[in-house]
Structure formats: structure tokens, C-alpha cells
Amino acid sequence: MSFFKSNKEIKTGDLKLSDFNQIWTKFCFLDETGSLSDQTDQYFTVGILKMSQPYYLQSKLLYERSKIRFYDEIKFNKLSKNNIGFAKTAVDALFETKSISFYSYSISTKSDYYLKNFDKNPWTAYEQITLKLLDVALAEQEIIILVADYVTTPKDIHFEVNTKKFFNTSKKRLALAGVCRFDSKSNDLLQITDLLIGAITYDIKLKKGLVTGSKYKLELVDCLKNKLGTNSFLKGFKNHSFSIFVDKTNHLNTLKTEKNNVESNEKGLSS
């Protein structure tokens, strides 16, 4: 019997603490790749891996690590012959785990849309992009908990506080229970998020002619594309579990527009 009981007659904003069995609580693991302040890098991606029970995937990865005695951190930008095998094993484990969702948003820092719609301060722009992605990831009757990769920030930047405050204010309810940063070295789920957004961004850069192609990076890119049944991430992708948004070259589409109009097709690109 399912613990969660959905009652659509009760509006999300009217739910009480006593209605706990009608409220989903999801963990979101967030990571980013690229730099908003480095114009030579151009593409910046934020990704969220969402699940109800992190235990299942985490325990699977710990088991796979113990089998081959592999305990190093896996990052897309550091893929090599020594870790590509486990990186692909981690992706396999992800697709074998039920009730997992992934969302990502990629944008060119040189695009008109980015320059017109995001703050010139890269740290503030990062918060704004995170809020947009959380908006897409949040479902009705759901409260999420955000675990983000740790990055050193200026003293006047309060990402954890601002993200929770602004998101809950915009939703007019408790939608984001809390935000906490962890060093990705200590968390396999943050590392998988890094692999996913790294592969997506690398494929976009490859199609744009911004990178020449690295053997082990391309191997993981192909692994992910084969899992999803797509040939490219350049135009984004969507199926029942993955929602990959890419700012279009004409820079007229917002994340919200793509959310409403993206074609749902497990074997093809989104429109």
C-alpha cells in the first residue's frame, strides 16, 4: 500500500502538517558546470537529480565501489581510463533505480537572453538560474530539500538563505524545506549529477565546435545518449524522467516556455 495519498480537492497551499501523508518530500541534488564569469567557457549548466529515497541509489553505488575497491571521486572533467568504468557503472545504476527525476538548464553566457534577463553579478545569476530550475522540478503537494555542491563564495553571497527565502516567497508556501551544501567528494549523488550535466554540456559544446572531443568524455556522452535514445542534447530532451532544457540559439525561449511546450518523446529530441 502506498504511503502517499493524493487528495486533489485540497489545494497545496491549504495542506497542514497533519496532512503529512499527502505531501511528497523529495531530495534534490544540485550541481553546476561551467562558469558564469568566464566568457570563454560560454555554456553554463545547472542540474538537479530528484528522488524520494536517496538510500537506494546511494547504497547501490557503495556496493559497486566496494566490489572493485574504487573510492575516488568521479567528475566529468576528470574522466580517464582509470575511472571511466565506474562512471558508466554509476550511470547504469541511476537508470536501474525507480522514481528518479532529472532536470537541467543550459545557457550560453554570450546569449542575448542571458545578458538581458540575468544579473551581471555571476553569483546572483547562479541563484536566479537555480530558482528557475527548482520551479520546474517542484510538483504540486511536494516539499523539496536541496543538497548542493559546495563552492567558495564571497562573504556577501548567501545562496542557501536567499534560495530558500525567494523560492518559498514566490510559491507562497513551504516548498523548499532547506538548503545545504556538501563537498561532492563525500556524496556519490552529487557526483552523478556532475556526470550528467558534464555530458550534456560537453555534447552541446561539441556540436557548437567549442571542443574537439576527448576519448573518455565522449564515451560517457555516448553512454548517456544511448540510455536516453537520442543523438544530441543540442535542442534539449524530454521523457518521463529526464527534462533537459537548452536555451535556444535565438535566445527567445525561457525555461518556463520550454517546460510548457517541450515534446514528450522518449526516443527523440524535444521541440
C-alpha positions in Angstrom: 0.0 0.0 0.0 1.3 3.4 -0.9 2.0 5.8 2.0 1.3 8.9 -0.1 -2.4 9.7 -0.5 -3.2 12.4 -3.0 -6.4 14.4 -2.4 -6.7 16.8 -5.3 -9.7 18.5 -3.6 -7.3 20.0 -1.1 -5.2 22.9 -2.6 -1.5 22.6 -2.0 -1.4 25.9 -0.1 -4.2 24.6 2.3 -2.3 21.5 3.4 -1.4 21.3 7.1 1.3 19.5 8.9 -1.2 16.9 9.9 -1.7 16.1 6.2 1.8 14.7 6.1 0.7 11.6 4.2 -0.5 13.8 1.3 2.8 15.7 1.0 5.7 14.3 -1.0 9.1 15.1 0.4 11.9 14.9 -2.2 15.6 15.3 -2.0 17.2 17.3 -4.8 20.9 17.1 -5.5 22.2 20.1 -7.4 25.4 20.8 -9.2 26.7 23.2 -11.9 29.3 23.1 -14.6 31.0 26.0 -16.4 31.5 29.5 -15.2 29.1 32.5 -15.5 32.1 34.9 -15.2 34.3 33.2 -17.8 33.1 34.2 -21.3 35.5 31.8 -23.0 33.7 28.8 -21.4 30.3 30.1 -22.8 28.0 27.3 -21.7 26.8 27.0 -18.1 24.5 24.2 -16.9 22.7 23.6 -13.7 21.3 20.2 -13.0 19.0 18.6 -10.3 18.7 15.0 -9.5 15.4 14.4 -7.6 14.3 11.4 -5.6 12.3 10.4 -2.6 14.7 7.8 -1.1 18.4 8.6 -1.8 19.2 5.4 0.1 18.5 3.0 -2.8 20.9 4.6 -5.3 23.5 5.5 -2.7 23.6 2.0 -1.3 23.9 0.6 -4.9 26.9 2.8 -5.6 28.6 2.0 -2.3 28.2 -1.7 -3.2 29.7 -1.2 -6.6 32.6 0.8 -5.2 33.3 -2.0 -2.6 33.3 -4.7 -5.3 36.2 -3.1 -7.2 37.7 -1.2 -4.3 37.2 2.1 -6.1 36.9 5.1 -3.7 37.9 8.1 -5.8 35.6 11.0 -6.6 34.2 10.8 -10.1 33.9 14.1 -12.0 33.2 14.5 -15.7 36.1 16.9 -16.3 38.5 14.3 -14.8 37.4 11.2 -16.7 40.2 8.9 -17.6 40.9 5.2 -18.3 41.1 4.7 -14.5 37.6 5.9 -13.7 35.5 5.7 -16.9 34.5 2.1 -16.0 33.0 3.1 -12.7 31.5 6.3 -14.2 29.5 4.1 -16.6 28.5 1.8 -13.8 27.2 4.8 -11.9 25.1 5.8 -14.9 23.8 2.2 -15.2 22.8 2.2 -11.5 21.0 5.5 -12.0 18.8 4.1 -14.8 18.1 1.0 -12.8 16.7 3.0 -9.9 13.0 3.7 -9.8 11.3 7.0 -9.1 14.1 9.3 -10.0 13.8 12.6 -12.0 16.5 14.8 -13.6 16.2 18.4 -14.6 18.9 20.6 -16.2 19.1 24.0 -17.8 22.0 25.0 -20.1 22.6 28.6 -21.3 25.2 30.4 -23.2 26.7 33.3 -21.2 27.1 35.2 -24.5 23.4 34.9 -25.5 21.1 37.9 -25.6 18.6 36.2 -23.3 21.3 35.6 -20.6 22.6 39.2 -20.9 19.1 40.7 -20.7 17.5 38.5 -18.1 20.1 37.6 -15.5 22.1 39.7 -13.1 25.6 40.9 -14.1 26.9 39.5 -10.8 27.6 35.8 -11.6 26.7 34.7 -8.1 23.3 36.4 -8.2 22.8 35.0 -11.7 23.5 31.5 -10.4 20.8 31.9 -7.7 18.4 33.1 -10.4 19.0 30.1 -12.6 18.7 27.7 -9.7 15.4 29.2 -8.8 14.1 28.8 -12.3 15.2 25.1 -12.3 13.6 24.5 -8.9 10.4 25.9 -10.2 10.3 23.3 -13.0 11.3 20.5 -10.6 8.7 21.2 -8.0 5.4 19.3 -8.2 2.1 20.0 -6.5 1.7 18.8 -2.9 5.5 18.5 -2.7 8.2 19.9 -0.4 11.8 19.6 -1.5 15.1 19.6 0.3 18.1 20.9 -1.7 21.6 19.4 -1.3 24.1 21.5 -3.4 27.7 21.0 -4.2 29.9 23.3 -2.1 31.7 26.2 -3.8 33.6 29.0 -2.1 31.6 32.3 -2.4 32.2 35.9 -1.5 31.1 36.9 2.0 28.1 38.9 0.8 26.6 35.9 -1.0 24.2 33.8 1.0 23.0 31.2 -1.5 21.4 28.9 1.0 19.4 31.6 2.7 18.4 33.5 -0.4 17.3 30.5 -2.4 15.0 29.2 0.4 13.6 32.7 1.1 12.9 33.7 -2.5 11.5 30.3 -3.6 9.1 29.9 -0.7 8.0 33.6 -1.1 7.3 33.0 -4.8 5.3 29.9 -4.1 3.5 31.5 -1.1 4.0 28.3 0.9 6.7 26.0 2.3 8.0 24.5 -0.9 11.7 24.3 -0.1 12.4 23.0 3.4 16.1 23.8 3.4 19.3 24.2 1.5 22.7 22.7 2.5 26.0 22.5 0.7 28.3 19.4 0.8 31.6 18.7 -0.7 30.9 16.4 -3.7 33.8 14.2 -2.7 31.6 13.0 0.2 28.5 12.4 -1.8 28.0 10.0 -4.8 24.7 11.5 -5.8 26.3 14.9 -6.3 28.9 13.2 -8.3 26.3 11.5 -10.6 24.7 14.9 -11.1 28.1 16.2 -12.2 28.5 13.4 -14.7 25.0 14.1 -16.2 25.4 17.8 -16.6 29.0 17.4 -17.7 28.0 15.0 -20.5 25.1 17.3 -21.6 27.2 20.4 -21.7 30.1 18.6 -23.5 27.7 17.4 -26.2 26.4 20.9 -26.8 30.0 22.3 -27.0 31.0 19.5 -29.4 28.1 20.3 -31.7 29.0 24.0 -31.5 32.6 23.3 -32.3 33.9 24.6 -29.0 35.7 21.4 -28.1 37.5 18.8 -30.3 36.4 15.8 -28.3 38.1 13.8 -25.5 38.0 10.0 -25.8 36.7 9.2 -22.3 34.4 12.2 -22.1 32.8 11.2 -25.4 32.5 7.6 -24.1 30.3 8.8 -21.3 28.4 11.2 -23.5 27.6 8.3 -25.9 26.6 6.1 -22.9 24.1 8.7 -21.7 22.7 9.4 -25.1 22.2 5.6 -25.8 20.4 5.2 -22.5 18.0 8.0 -23.4 17.7 7.1 -27.1 18.8 10.4 -28.5 21.5 11.6 -30.9 22.1 15.0 -29.4 21.3 17.3 -26.5 21.7 20.4 -28.5 18.0 21.1 -28.6 17.2 19.5 -25.3 15.5 16.3 -24.5 12.4 15.2 -22.5 10.9 11.9 -21.4 9.1 10.7 -18.3 12.2 11.1 -16.1 14.5 13.5 -17.9 13.8 17.1 -18.6 16.8 18.7 -20.3 16.3 22.4 -21.3 18.8 24.2 -23.5 18.5 28.0 -24.3 17.8 28.2 -28.0 20.1 30.0 -30.4 17.6 32.7 -31.0 17.5 33.3 -27.2 13.8 33.9 -27.2 12.7 30.9 -25.2 12.7 30.9 -21.4 12.8 27.9 -19.2 9.1 28.3 -18.4 8.2 28.4 -22.1 10.1 25.2 -22.8 8.5 23.5 -19.9 5.1 24.1 -21.3 5.9 23.3 -25.0 8.6 20.6 -24.9 7.6 17.5 -26.8 7.5 14.4 -24.7 9.3 11.7 -26.6 11.5 9.1 -25.0 13.3 8.3 -28.3 13.5 11.8 -29.8 14.6 15.4 -29.2 12.3 17.9 -27.6 10.9 20.6 -29.9 
